[in-house]
Amino acid sequence: MTVVGGSSGQARSAYLVRGDDPSLVGQAVHDLLAVLVEERDPAVTVEEHGTPGGEELEVGPVLDALTTPPLLTDRRVVVVREAGRLSSSDAARIVTCLAEPVSGVVLVLAAGGGTIPAALVKASQAAGGVLETAVGTGRARTQWLAEQLRGSPVRLDARAAGRLGQHLGGDVSRLRGLLGTLASAYGEDAAIDETRLEPFLGEAGAVAPWVLTDAIAEGDTPGALSSLERLLGAGGFHPLAVLAVLHHHYQAMLRLDGSGATTAEQAAAQLGSQSTFMARKALDQARRLGSARLGRAVTLLAEADLDLRGRSGLPGTTVLEVLVGRLSRLGSVRHPPGRSGTSRSAPARRRR
């Protein structure tokens, strides 16, 4: 969690906590309140407004709390949950309060419920700071996990840390609870290896759809089937949603096959995509598969679509497992670099 704007030290007049995982936002708000309240009595220091899924957020009581000096304490912390439910006009009234803050009053806005009006975000940055809880992907996620483990109540060795990161997948909000459980079981500052970790892992967390398609492209059948299981389980994907992911993946390769695109920029233009990284992946994978095997993949997808809609009578999970296994085997054979999958006659190659 990083603070953008504002400074450490004494409390400022406003903080915005935002991110894409409600659990992580909630954890960050809890940590921030612990810092702001310190040794004060929370019952007279913290005033909460708005609850997830609650009634319409009333701005009147929030404004009263922001414009009234603290009573019975030197600090009042006004917490607004689901701040995305604030209308633009209500947000503007809060911005006016932040322009002339009352001494000892601190506003904490928790993201959720929609998009927080830009004017209120800007005012929060100027008055205090923005706490980002988004984990990110790739290297950013690895760095985030490493930071969390450095402050962990237990010490995980490298293999245990790697196993934990792989197991959690996208469900990183489970990390804090799991570390606390390990500390309760083995004691504070205990050394944790894979053997000690394994019994507490529980169900594998969700993974991003691209983890499945990457495993298929690499011909990693066990990895692809594992990713499929996690998408259907912890990820909550419906079988037809997984099939839609695969359709989109192979459709991109089909559009590039025979298009003449040779660079990531040309591929992105062909796909109408702003991501040259994703376009490069699709272009490389299309080259490795070749036209013939791309055609076979499309046939497999079409057959699976009919089976998922009742033709075979098989469970959706079984249909997808068979499909993923077959697609992975297609990806396990490599063409030489620079060659397409279309066949040319031997005499034609000799003439060249």
FIDRENMI-721541 format. One record per residue (C-alpha): residue number from 1; residue in one letter; chain; x, y, z. Coordinates in steps of 0.05 Angstrom, whole numbers. Example, Ala and Ser with C-alpha at 12.3 -4.5 7.8 and 13.67 -1.06 7.14 Angstrom:
2
<pt n="1" res="A" chain="A" X="246" Y="-90" Z="156"/>
<pt n="2" res="S" chain="A" X="273" Y="-21" Z="143"/>
END
This chain:
352
<pt n="1" res="M" chain="A" X="0" Y="0" Z="0"/>
<pt n="2" res="T" chain="A" X="31" Y="66" Z="-21"/>
<pt n="3" res="V" chain="A" X="11" Y="137" Z="-4"/>
<pt n="4" res="V" chain="A" X="6" Y="185" Z="-63"/>
<pt n="5" res="G" chain="A" X="7" Y="258" Z="-41"/>
<pt n="6" res="G" chain="A" X="8" Y="282" Z="30"/>
<pt n="7" res="S" chain="A" X="63" Y="265" Z="78"/>
<pt n="8" res="S" chain="A" X="76" Y="219" Z="137"/>
<pt n="9" res="G" chain="A" X="73" Y="245" Z="208"/>
<pt n="10" res="Q" chain="A" X="14" Y="283" Z="237"/>
<pt n="11" res="A" chain="A" X="-56" Y="269" Z="209"/>
<pt n="12" res="R" chain="A" X="-78" Y="309" Z="150"/>
<pt n="13" res="S" chain="A" X="-150" Y="329" Z="137"/>
<pt n="14" res="A" chain="A" X="-169" Y="276" Z="86"/>
<pt n="15" res="Y" chain="A" X="-149" Y="207" Z="60"/>
<pt n="16" res="L" chain="A" X="-177" Y="167" Z="3"/>
<pt n="17" res="V" chain="A" X="-167" Y="91" Z="4"/>
<pt n="18" res="R" chain="A" X="-179" Y="59" Z="-64"/>
<pt n="19" res="G" chain="A" X="-166" Y="-5" Z="-102"/>
<pt n="20" res="D" chain="A" X="-200" Y="-60" Z="-141"/>
<pt n="21" res="D" chain="A" X="-207" Y="-111" Z="-84"/>
<pt n="22" res="P" chain="A" X="-259" Y="-92" Z="-30"/>
<pt n="23" res="S" chain="A" X="-224" Y="-137" Z="20"/>
<pt n="24" res="L" chain="A" X="-157" Y="-102" Z="11"/>
<pt n="25" res="V" chain="A" X="-192" Y="-33" Z="15"/>
<pt n="26" res="G" chain="A" X="-224" Y="-54" Z="80"/>
<pt n="27" res="Q" chain="A" X="-158" Y="-79" Z="108"/>
<pt n="28" res="A" chain="A" X="-124" Y="-13" Z="89"/>
<pt n="29" res="V" chain="A" X="-179" Y="28" Z="122"/>
<pt n="30" res="H" chain="A" X="-172" Y="-14" Z="185"/>
<pt n="31" res="D" chain="A" X="-97" Y="-1" Z="186"/>
<pt n="32" res="L" chain="A" X="-105" Y="73" Z="173"/>
<pt n="33" res="L" chain="A" X="-156" Y="80" Z="229"/>
<pt n="34" res="A" chain="A" X="-108" Y="46" Z="277"/>
<pt n="35" res="V" chain="A" X="-56" Y="100" Z="260"/>
<pt n="36" res="L" chain="A" X="-105" Y="158" Z="264"/>
<pt n="37" res="V" chain="A" X="-140" Y="136" Z="329"/>
<pt n="38" res="E" chain="A" X="-76" Y="114" Z="365"/>
<pt n="39" res="E" chain="A" X="-92" Y="110" Z="440"/>
<pt n="40" res="R" chain="A" X="-159" Y="147" Z="436"/>
<pt n="41" res="D" chain="A" X="-226" Y="115" Z="449"/>
<pt n="42" res="P" chain="A" X="-253" Y="92" Z="381"/>
<pt n="43" res="A" chain="A" X="-325" Y="99" Z="406"/>
<pt n="44" res="V" chain="A" X="-318" Y="175" Z="411"/>
<pt n="45" res="T" chain="A" X="-265" Y="185" Z="358"/>
<pt n="46" res="V" chain="A" X="-291" Y="147" Z="297"/>
<pt n="47" res="E" chain="A" X="-357" Y="164" Z="262"/>
<pt n="48" res="E" chain="A" X="-379" Y="117" Z="206"/>
<pt n="49" res="H" chain="A" X="-424" Y="133" Z="147"/>
<pt n="50" res="G" chain="A" X="-448" Y="87" Z="92"/>
<pt n="51" res="T" chain="A" X="-445" Y="11" Z="91"/>
<pt n="52" res="P" chain="A" X="-434" Y="-37" Z="33"/>
<pt n="53" res="G" chain="A" X="-501" Y="-52" Z="0"/>
<pt n="54" res="G" chain="A" X="-537" Y="-5" Z="48"/>
<pt n="55" res="E" chain="A" X="-587" Y="50" Z="35"/>
<pt n="56" res="E" chain="A" X="-571" Y="113" Z="-5"/>
<pt n="57" res="L" chain="A" X="-512" Y="149" Z="26"/>
<pt n="58" res="E" chain="A" X="-537" Y="212" Z="61"/>
<pt n="59" res="V" chain="A" X="-487" Y="269" Z="55"/>
<pt n="60" res="G" chain="A" X="-520" Y="314" Z="108"/>
<pt n="61" res="P" chain="A" X="-492" Y="277" Z="169"/>
<pt n="62" res="V" chain="A" X="-424" Y="274" Z="136"/>
<pt n="63" res="L" chain="A" X="-423" Y="349" Z="126"/>
<pt n="64" res="D" chain="A" X="-445" Y="360" Z="198"/>
<pt n="65" res="A" chain="A" X="-388" Y="316" Z="223"/>
<pt n="66" res="L" chain="A" X="-337" Y="352" Z="180"/>
<pt n="67" res="T" chain="A" X="-358" Y="422" Z="202"/>
<pt n="68" res="T" chain="A" X="-365" Y="408" Z="277"/>
<pt n="69" res="P" chain="A" X="-304" Y="410" Z="323"/>
<pt n="70" res="P" chain="A" X="-290" Y="345" Z="360"/>
<pt n="71" res="L" chain="A" X="-324" Y="334" Z="427"/>
<pt n="72" res="L" chain="A" X="-295" Y="295" Z="486"/>
<pt n="73" res="T" chain="A" X="-231" Y="283" Z="445"/>
<pt n="74" res="D" chain="A" X="-181" Y="322" Z="405"/>
<pt n="75" res="R" chain="A" X="-195" Y="285" Z="340"/>
<pt n="76" res="R" chain="A" X="-256" Y="261" Z="301"/>
<pt n="77" res="V" chain="A" X="-245" Y="212" Z="244"/>
<pt n="78" res="V" chain="A" X="-303" Y="213" Z="195"/>
<pt n="79" res="V" chain="A" X="-305" Y="149" Z="154"/>
<pt n="80" res="V" chain="A" X="-347" Y="146" Z="90"/>
<pt n="81" res="R" chain="A" X="-355" Y="75" Z="64"/>
<pt n="82" res="E" chain="A" X="-375" Y="61" Z="-8"/>
<pt n="83" res="A" chain="A" X="-355" Y="132" Z="-26"/>
<pt n="84" res="G" chain="A" X="-369" Y="118" Z="-100"/>
<pt n="85" res="R" chain="A" X="-443" Y="124" Z="-83"/>
<pt n="86" res="L" chain="A" X="-435" Y="199" Z="-72"/>
<pt n="87" res="S" chain="A" X="-466" Y="241" Z="-126"/>
<pt n="88" res="S" chain="A" X="-426" Y="296" Z="-160"/>
<pt n="89" res="S" chain="A" X="-465" Y="350" Z="-124"/>
<pt n="90" res="D" chain="A" X="-455" Y="317" Z="-56"/>
<pt n="91" res="A" chain="A" X="-381" Y="307" Z="-71"/>
<pt n="92" res="A" chain="A" X="-376" Y="381" Z="-88"/>
<pt n="93" res="R" chain="A" X="-403" Y="399" Z="-19"/>
<pt n="94" res="I" chain="A" X="-351" Y="355" Z="14"/>
<pt n="95" res="V" chain="A" X="-296" Y="388" Z="-28"/>
<pt n="96" res="T" chain="A" X="-319" Y="455" Z="-1"/>
<pt n="97" res="C" chain="A" X="-310" Y="429" Z="70"/>
<pt n="98" res="L" chain="A" X="-240" Y="404" Z="54"/>
<pt n="99" res="A" chain="A" X="-221" Y="473" Z="28"/>
<pt n="100" res="E" chain="A" X="-229" Y="500" Z="99"/>
<pt n="101" res="P" chain="A" X="-221" Y="440" Z="145"/>
<pt n="102" res="V" chain="A" X="-240" Y="442" Z="218"/>
<pt n="103" res="S" chain="A" X="-180" Y="430" Z="264"/>
<pt n="104" res="G" chain="A" X="-179" Y="359" Z="291"/>
<pt n="105" res="V" chain="A" X="-228" Y="330" Z="240"/>
<pt n="106" res="V" chain="A" X="-201" Y="278" Z="190"/>
<pt n="107" res="L" chain="A" X="-241" Y="250" Z="132"/>
<pt n="108" res="V" chain="A" X="-229" Y="178" Z="108"/>
<pt n="109" res="L" chain="A" X="-261" Y="159" Z="42"/>
<pt n="110" res="A" chain="A" X="-264" Y="84" Z="25"/>
<pt n="111" res="A" chain="A" X="-273" Y="67" Z="-48"/>
<pt n="112" res="G" chain="A" X="-331" Y="23" Z="-70"/>
<pt n="113" res="G" chain="A" X="-402" Y="30" Z="-95"/>
<pt n="114" res="G" chain="A" X="-381" Y="62" Z="-161"/>
<pt n="115" res="T" chain="A" X="-333" Y="116" Z="-184"/>
<pt n="116" res="I" chain="A" X="-313" Y="172" Z="-136"/>
<pt n="117" res="P" chain="A" X="-322" Y="240" Z="-170"/>
<pt n="118" res="A" chain="A" X="-256" Y="267" Z="-197"/>
<pt n="119" res="A" chain="A" X="-262" Y="332" Z="-159"/>
<pt n="120" res="L" chain="A" X="-265" Y="295" Z="-93"/>
<pt n="121" res="V" chain="A" X="-205" Y="252" Z="-112"/>
<pt n="122" res="K" chain="A" X="-165" Y="314" Z="-128"/>
<pt n="123" res="A" chain="A" X="-186" Y="349" Z="-63"/>
<pt n="124" res="S" chain="A" X="-166" Y="287" Z="-23"/>
<pt n="125" res="Q" chain="A" X="-98" Y="287" Z="-55"/>
<pt n="126" res="A" chain="A" X="-88" Y="360" Z="-38"/>
<pt n="127" res="A" chain="A" X="-115" Y="354" Z="33"/>
<pt n="128" res="G" chain="A" X="-80" Y="290" Z="53"/>
<pt n="129" res="G" chain="A" X="-65" Y="231" Z="9"/>
<pt n="130" res="V" chain="A" X="-89" Y="173" Z="-32"/>
<pt n="131" res="L" chain="A" X="-74" Y="103" Z="-7"/>
<pt n="132" res="E" chain="A" X="-70" Y="54" Z="-65"/>
<pt n="133" res="T" chain="A" X="-86" Y="-19" Z="-49"/>
<pt n="134" res="A" chain="A" X="-85" Y="-46" Z="-121"/>
<pt n="135" res="V" chain="A" X="-36" Y="-104" Z="-125"/>
<pt n="136" res="G" chain="A" X="-24" Y="-103" Z="-200"/>
<pt n="137" res="T" chain="A" X="2" Y="-161" Z="-241"/>
<pt n="138" res="G" chain="A" X="68" Y="-191" Z="-261"/>
<pt n="139" res="R" chain="A" X="128" Y="-158" Z="-228"/>
<pt n="140" res="A" chain="A" X="84" Y="-109" Z="-189"/>
<pt n="141" res="R" chain="A" X="46" Y="-167" Z="-157"/>
<pt n="142" res="T" chain="A" X="112" Y="-202" Z="-140"/>
<pt n="143" res="Q" chain="A" X="139" Y="-139" Z="-107"/>
<pt n="144" res="W" chain="A" X="73" Y="-129" Z="-69"/>
<pt n="145" res="L" chain="A" X="76" Y="-200" Z="-42"/>
<pt n="146" res="A" chain="A" X="149" Y="-192" Z="-22"/>
<pt n="147" res="E" chain="A" X="132" Y="-128" Z="17"/>
<pt n="148" res="Q" chain="A" X="75" Y="-163" Z="54"/>
<pt n="149" res="L" chain="A" X="120" Y="-221" Z="72"/>
<pt n="150" res="R" chain="A" X="174" Y="-174" Z="99"/>
<pt n="151" res="G" chain="A" X="123" Y="-149" Z="150"/>
<pt n="152" res="S" chain="A" X="95" Y="-218" Z="164"/>
<pt n="153" res="P" chain="A" X="89" Y="-245" Z="235"/>
<pt n="154" res="V" chain="A" X="124" Y="-309" Z="210"/>
<pt n="155" res="R" chain="A" X="185" Y="-320" Z="165"/>
<pt n="156" res="L" chain="A" X="173" Y="-359" Z="100"/>
<pt n="157" res="D" chain="A" X="233" Y="-387" Z="64"/>
<pt n="158" res="A" chain="A" X="239" Y="-376" Z="-12"/>
<pt n="159" res="R" chain="A" X="206" Y="-441" Z="-32"/>
<pt n="160" res="A" chain="A" X="147" Y="-430" Z="16"/>
<pt n="161" res="A" chain="A" X="139" Y="-358" Z="-8"/>
<pt n="162" res="G" chain="A" X="138" Y="-381" Z="-81"/>
<pt n="163" res="R" chain="A" X="88" Y="-436" Z="-65"/>
<pt n="164" res="L" chain="A" X="43" Y="-387" Z="-28"/>
<pt n="165" res="G" chain="A" X="44" Y="-336" Z="-85"/>
<pt n="166" res="Q" chain="A" X="27" Y="-390" Z="-136"/>
<pt n="167" res="H" chain="A" X="-29" Y="-418" Z="-93"/>
<pt n="168" res="L" chain="A" X="-63" Y="-352" Z="-77"/>
<pt n="169" res="G" chain="A" X="-66" Y="-331" Z="-150"/>
<pt n="170" res="G" chain="A" X="-111" Y="-271" Z="-153"/>
<pt n="171" res="D" chain="A" X="-141" Y="-281" Z="-84"/>
<pt n="172" res="V" chain="A" X="-88" Y="-240" Z="-48"/>
<pt n="173" res="S" chain="A" X="-138" Y="-215" Z="3"/>
<pt n="174" res="R" chain="A" X="-130" Y="-283" Z="37"/>
<pt n="175" res="L" chain="A" X="-57" Y="-269" Z="52"/>
<pt n="176" res="R" chain="A" X="-64" Y="-232" Z="117"/>
<pt n="177" res="G" chain="A" X="-111" Y="-283" Z="148"/>
<pt n="178" res="L" chain="A" X="-66" Y="-340" Z="126"/>
<pt n="179" res="L" chain="A" X="-4" Y="-308" Z="156"/>
<pt n="180" res="G" chain="A" X="-42" Y="-296" Z="221"/>
<pt n="181" res="T" chain="A" X="-63" Y="-368" Z="223"/>
<pt n="182" res="L" chain="A" X="8" Y="-391" Z="213"/>
<pt n="183" res="A" chain="A" X="31" Y="-346" Z="270"/>
<pt n="184" res="S" chain="A" X="-23" Y="-374" Z="315"/>
<pt n="185" res="A" chain="A" X="-4" Y="-446" Z="298"/>
<pt n="186" res="Y" chain="A" X="72" Y="-440" Z="301"/>
<pt n="187" res="G" chain="A" X="85" Y="-377" Z="341"/>
<pt n="188" res="E" chain="A" X="108" Y="-306" Z="324"/>
<pt n="189" res="D" chain="A" X="171" Y="-303" Z="281"/>
<pt n="190" res="A" chain="A" X="168" Y="-378" Z="268"/>
<pt n="191" res="A" chain="A" X="207" Y="-404" Z="207"/>
<pt n="192" res="I" chain="A" X="158" Y="-432" Z="155"/>
<pt n="193" res="D" chain="A" X="178" Y="-480" Z="100"/>
<pt n="194" res="E" chain="A" X="133" Y="-515" Z="49"/>
<pt n="195" res="T" chain="A" X="119" Y="-573" Z="96"/>
<pt n="196" res="R" chain="A" X="93" Y="-527" Z="150"/>
<pt n="197" res="L" chain="A" X="55" Y="-484" Z="100"/>
<pt n="198" res="E" chain="A" X="18" Y="-537" Z="60"/>
<pt n="199" res="P" chain="A" X="-35" Y="-558" Z="112"/>
<pt n="200" res="F" chain="A" X="-60" Y="-487" Z="118"/>
<pt n="201" res="L" chain="A" X="-66" Y="-468" Z="44"/>
<pt n="202" res="G" chain="A" X="-138" Y="-492" Z="32"/>
<pt n="203" res="E" chain="A" X="-169" Y="-484" Z="-37"/>
<pt n="204" res="A" chain="A" X="-125" Y="-455" Z="-92"/>
<pt n="205" res="G" chain="A" X="-142" Y="-383" Z="-108"/>
<pt n="206" res="A" chain="A" X="-167" Y="-357" Z="-174"/>
<pt n="207" res="V" chain="A" X="-121" Y="-342" Z="-233"/>
<pt n="208" res="A" chain="A" X="-126" Y="-293" Z="-290"/>
<pt n="209" res="P" chain="A" X="-153" Y="-322" Z="-356"/>
<pt n="210" res="W" chain="A" X="-87" Y="-308" Z="-391"/>
<pt n="211" res="V" chain="A" X="-53" Y="-359" Z="-345"/>
<pt n="212" res="L" chain="A" X="-97" Y="-412" Z="-377"/>
<pt n="213" res="T" chain="A" X="-84" Y="-389" Z="-449"/>
<pt n="214" res="D" chain="A" X="-9" Y="-382" Z="-436"/>
<pt n="215" res="A" chain="A" X="-6" Y="-454" Z="-410"/>
<pt n="216" res="I" chain="A" X="-44" Y="-479" Z="-471"/>
<pt n="217" res="A" chain="A" X="2" Y="-441" Z="-518"/>
<pt n="218" res="E" chain="A" X="63" Y="-472" Z="-484"/>
<pt n="219" res="G" chain="A" X="33" Y="-542" Z="-490"/>
<pt n="220" res="D" chain="A" X="33" Y="-548" Z="-414"/>
<pt n="221" res="T" chain="A" X="-26" Y="-594" Z="-406"/>
<pt n="222" res="P" chain="A" X="-21" Y="-604" Z="-330"/>
<pt n="223" res="G" chain="A" X="-13" Y="-529" Z="-320"/>
<pt n="224" res="A" chain="A" X="-71" Y="-513" Z="-366"/>
<pt n="225" res="L" chain="A" X="-117" Y="-563" Z="-331"/>
<pt n="226" res="S" chain="A" X="-97" Y="-535" Z="-263"/>
<pt n="227" res="S" chain="A" X="-112" Y="-464" Z="-287"/>
<pt n="228" res="L" chain="A" X="-179" Y="-487" Z="-314"/>
<pt n="229" res="E" chain="A" X="-197" Y="-518" Z="-247"/>
<pt n="230" res="R" chain="A" X="-180" Y="-453" Z="-211"/>
<pt n="231" res="L" chain="A" X="-220" Y="-410" Z="-260"/>
<pt n="232" res="L" chain="A" X="-281" Y="-454" Z="-251"/>
<pt n="233" res="G" chain="A" X="-272" Y="-460" Z="-176"/>
<pt n="234" res="A" chain="A" X="-245" Y="-400" Z="-139"/>
<pt n="235" res="G" chain="A" X="-252" Y="-356" Z="-201"/>
<pt n="236" res="G" chain="A" X="-326" Y="-371" Z="-206"/>
<pt n="237" res="F" chain="A" X="-325" Y="-374" Z="-282"/>
<pt n="238" res="H" chain="A" X="-383" Y="-408" Z="-317"/>
<pt n="239" res="P" chain="A" X="-361" Y="-460" Z="-369"/>
<pt n="240" res="L" chain="A" X="-389" Y="-417" Z="-425"/>
<pt n="241" res="A" chain="A" X="-349" Y="-357" Z="-399"/>
<pt n="242" res="V" chain="A" X="-285" Y="-399" Z="-403"/>
<pt n="243" res="L" chain="A" X="-304" Y="-420" Z="-473"/>
<pt n="244" res="A" chain="A" X="-314" Y="-346" Z="-491"/>
<pt n="245" res="V" chain="A" X="-243" Y="-331" Z="-465"/>
<pt n="246" res="L" chain="A" X="-215" Y="-386" Z="-510"/>
<pt n="247" res="H" chain="A" X="-256" Y="-363" Z="-570"/>
<pt n="248" res="H" chain="A" X="-228" Y="-292" Z="-562"/>
<pt n="249" res="H" chain="A" X="-158" Y="-319" Z="-555"/>
<pt n="250" res="Y" chain="A" X="-160" Y="-360" Z="-619"/>
<pt n="251" res="Q" chain="A" X="-200" Y="-308" Z="-657"/>
<pt n="252" res="A" chain="A" X="-142" Y="-259" Z="-648"/>
<pt n="253" res="M" chain="A" X="-93" Y="-309" Z="-677"/>
<pt n="254" res="L" chain="A" X="-140" Y="-323" Z="-736"/>
<pt n="255" res="R" chain="A" X="-143" Y="-250" Z="-753"/>
<pt n="256" res="L" chain="A" X="-67" Y="-247" Z="-755"/>
<pt n="257" res="D" chain="A" X="-56" Y="-312" Z="-793"/>
<pt n="258" res="G" chain="A" X="-40" Y="-292" Z="-864"/>
<pt n="259" res="S" chain="A" X="-50" Y="-218" Z="-850"/>
<pt n="260" res="G" chain="A" X="22" Y="-200" Z="-867"/>
<pt n="261" res="A" chain="A" X="33" Y="-169" Z="-799"/>
<pt n="262" res="T" chain="A" X="105" Y="-178" Z="-777"/>
<pt n="263" res="T" chain="A" X="112" Y="-129" Z="-719"/>
<pt n="264" res="A" chain="A" X="75" Y="-118" Z="-654"/>
<pt n="265" res="E" chain="A" X="51" Y="-50" Z="-679"/>
<pt n="266" res="Q" chain="A" X="23" Y="-80" Z="-743"/>
<pt n="267" res="A" chain="A" X="-10" Y="-136" Z="-704"/>
<pt n="268" res="A" chain="A" X="-42" Y="-86" Z="-656"/>
<pt n="269" res="A" chain="A" X="-69" Y="-46" Z="-715"/>
<pt n="270" res="Q" chain="A" X="-97" Y="-109" Z="-746"/>
<pt n="271" res="L" chain="A" X="-132" Y="-128" Z="-681"/>
<pt n="272" res="G" chain="A" X="-154" Y="-57" Z="-665"/>
<pt n="273" res="S" chain="A" X="-118" Y="-63" Z="-598"/>
<pt n="274" res="Q" chain="A" X="-79" Y="-11" Z="-559"/>
<pt n="275" res="S" chain="A" X="-35" Y="-64" Z="-527"/>
<pt n="276" res="T" chain="A" X="25" Y="-81" Z="-569"/>
<pt n="277" res="F" chain="A" X="46" Y="-132" Z="-515"/>
<pt n="278" res="M" chain="A" X="-18" Y="-173" Z="-524"/>
<pt n="279" res="A" chain="A" X="-14" Y="-165" Z="-599"/>
<pt n="280" res="R" chain="A" X="57" Y="-191" Z="-600"/>
<pt n="281" res="K" chain="A" X="36" Y="-252" Z="-559"/>
<pt n="282" res="A" chain="A" X="-21" Y="-267" Z="-608"/>
<pt n="283" res="L" chain="A" X="25" Y="-258" Z="-668"/>
<pt n="284" res="D" chain="A" X="79" Y="-304" Z="-639"/>
<pt n="285" res="Q" chain="A" X="28" Y="-357" Z="-620"/>
<pt n="286" res="A" chain="A" X="-5" Y="-355" Z="-688"/>
<pt n="287" res="R" chain="A" X="63" Y="-366" Z="-721"/>
<pt n="288" res="R" chain="A" X="79" Y="-425" Z="-675"/>
<pt n="289" res="L" chain="A" X="12" Y="-458" Z="-688"/>
<pt n="290" res="G" chain="A" X="6" Y="-446" Z="-762"/>
<pt n="291" res="S" chain="A" X="-57" Y="-444" Z="-805"/>
<pt n="292" res="A" chain="A" X="-72" Y="-519" Z="-804"/>
<pt n="293" res="R" chain="A" X="-71" Y="-525" Z="-728"/>
<pt n="294" res="L" chain="A" X="-108" Y="-459" Z="-719"/>
<pt n="295" res="G" chain="A" X="-163" Y="-489" Z="-762"/>
<pt n="296" res="R" chain="A" X="-163" Y="-551" Z="-719"/>
<pt n="297" res="A" chain="A" X="-168" Y="-509" Z="-657"/>
<pt n="298" res="V" chain="A" X="-229" Y="-472" Z="-684"/>
<pt n="299" res="T" chain="A" X="-262" Y="-539" Z="-699"/>
<pt n="300" res="L" chain="A" X="-249" Y="-563" Z="-628"/>
<pt n="301" res="L" chain="A" X="-279" Y="-498" Z="-600"/>
<pt n="302" res="A" chain="A" X="-341" Y="-505" Z="-643"/>
<pt n="303" res="E" chain="A" X="-351" Y="-578" Z="-621"/>
<pt n="304" res="A" chain="A" X="-342" Y="-559" Z="-548"/>
<pt n="305" res="D" chain="A" X="-393" Y="-503" Z="-556"/>
<pt n="306" res="L" chain="A" X="-445" Y="-553" Z="-580"/>
<pt n="307" res="D" chain="A" X="-427" Y="-602" Z="-524"/>
<pt n="308" res="L" chain="A" X="-434" Y="-548" Z="-471"/>
<pt n="309" res="R" chain="A" X="-503" Y="-532" Z="-497"/>
<pt n="310" res="G" chain="A" X="-525" Y="-604" Z="-487"/>
<pt n="311" res="R" chain="A" X="-506" Y="-644" Z="-549"/>
<pt n="312" res="S" chain="A" X="-462" Y="-694" Z="-511"/>
<pt n="313" res="G" chain="A" X="-497" Y="-694" Z="-444"/>
<pt n="314" res="L" chain="A" X="-429" Y="-690" Z="-409"/>
<pt n="315" res="P" chain="A" X="-417" Y="-642" Z="-351"/>
<pt n="316" res="G" chain="A" X="-389" Y="-575" Z="-371"/>
<pt n="317" res="T" chain="A" X="-325" Y="-586" Z="-331"/>
<pt n="318" res="T" chain="A" X="-312" Y="-651" Z="-369"/>
<pt n="319" res="V" chain="A" X="-324" Y="-618" Z="-436"/>
<pt n="320" res="L" chain="A" X="-274" Y="-563" Z="-420"/>
<pt n="321" res="E" chain="A" X="-222" Y="-611" Z="-392"/>
<pt n="322" res="V" chain="A" X="-223" Y="-650" Z="-458"/>
<pt n="323" res="L" chain="A" X="-221" Y="-586" Z="-498"/>
<pt n="324" res="V" chain="A" X="-162" Y="-556" Z="-459"/>
<pt n="325" res="G" chain="A" X="-124" Y="-622" Z="-463"/>
<pt n="326" res="R" chain="A" X="-132" Y="-624" Z="-539"/>
<pt n="327" res="L" chain="A" X="-114" Y="-551" Z="-548"/>
<pt n="328" res="S" chain="A" X="-52" Y="-560" Z="-505"/>
<pt n="329" res="R" chain="A" X="-29" Y="-618" Z="-548"/>
<pt n="330" res="L" chain="A" X="-36" Y="-574" Z="-609"/>
<pt n="331" res="G" chain="A" X="9" Y="-523" Z="-576"/>
<pt n="332" res="S" chain="A" X="61" Y="-574" Z="-555"/>
<pt n="333" res="V" chain="A" X="90" Y="-580" Z="-626"/>
<pt n="334" res="R" chain="A" X="134" Y="-523" Z="-649"/>
<pt n="335" res="H" chain="A" X="147" Y="-498" Z="-720"/>
<pt n="336" res="P" chain="A" X="217" Y="-474" Z="-737"/>
<pt n="337" res="P" chain="A" X="225" Y="-399" Z="-726"/>
<pt n="338" res="G" chain="A" X="203" Y="-357" Z="-784"/>
<pt n="339" res="R" chain="A" X="160" Y="-412" Z="-815"/>
<pt n="340" res="S" chain="A" X="85" Y="-413" Z="-819"/>
<pt n="341" res="G" chain="A" X="44" Y="-476" Z="-808"/>
<pt n="342" res="T" chain="A" X="23" Y="-481" Z="-881"/>
<pt n="343" res="S" chain="A" X="57" Y="-536" Z="-920"/>
<pt n="344" res="R" chain="A" X="99" Y="-524" Z="-982"/>
<pt n="345" res="S" chain="A" X="121" Y="-577" Z="-1030"/>
<pt n="346" res="A" chain="A" X="193" Y="-601" Z="-1029"/>
<pt n="347" res="P" chain="A" X="205" Y="-580" Z="-1102"/>
<pt n="348" res="A" chain="A" X="181" Y="-510" Z="-1086"/>
<pt n="349" res="R" chain="A" X="232" Y="-504" Z="-1029"/>
<pt n="350" res="R" chain="A" X="288" Y="-530" Z="-1075"/>
<pt n="351" res="R" chain="A" X="272" Y="-478" Z="-1128"/>
<pt n="352" res="R" chain="A" X="282" Y="-424" Z="-1075"/>
END
